[in-house]
């Protein structure tokens, strides 16, 4: 092991010894890698191993509908990033890539790194990495070079996003990986947004495929997201919702059993909007009486100053505070 590898491993040990896992998502993954999976950041690169063709075929079988939905999104991603030394991977919920896009001239390099169909990339196998950490965190992540747990993976840059099925459960991960030394963090940010967009497109296509006889409704979201979808049957009853819609609207399993009219949901959301509007008016009046002084307004409302600050941020009224509030 060379000195740079040892410095990387020692940095991880020092961060974890200082309880860095409590302050950083990356360090939290390092902590899992070391404590939960008993991995050593300085361990030499093991020989690349892959599932057998039979094991890969068995892993692919339940994901065939998702793989079919992912093909065009993967093609578009590769068309955008393949020319700059990146490959695109689609892994199952266990972190095993089952579909891949890459330039033929880069195949030997990516194969040697294990960025290939059938090579496990869960945190338990590889420590902190894009695919494994996206699975563990259940959210999009970018792991850039020495943010990887293993020193031997510190030349890789990986950005990954989970893909959820029509029931809102984790089904797969889409990833763009590179081993180029000149890949900048700015370009990685652009790749990360493209990966997230691809994951959302796949989720939407998978959802529509799961409810072919239903009417698909887009629920409005603050960010204008296109993946907050609801499935409604011929009786205007809700029979499905994407994970994003479930989170946005606070839907439970009971809301999706085919007994909740879409009109009831709209009324519920209207009531929530009306409640927020009423609360906003009360807070605005208190601030007006207090001439923007948060401490005085909090006294008028009978709440703490900290609570009022949280309400101001939630209601988008922070601009009404005075400088000295």
Protein Blocks (a to p, Z undefined) as FASTA:
>chain_A
ZZklmmmmmmmmmmmmnopmmmofklmmmmmmmmmnopafkbccdddddddfklmmmmmm
mmmmmmmmmmmmmmmmmmmmmmnopacddddfkopafbdcddfklmmmmmmnopaghiac
bfklnopafklmmmmnopacddehjlpmblklmmpccdddddddfkopafbdcddddfbf
klcfklmmmmmmmmmmmmmmmmmmmmmmmmmmbccdddddfklpaklccdddfkopafbd
cfklmmmnopafklmnopacfklmmmmmmmmmmmmmmmmmmmmmmmmmnnopaklmmmmn
opafklmmmmmmmnopmmmpcfkZZ
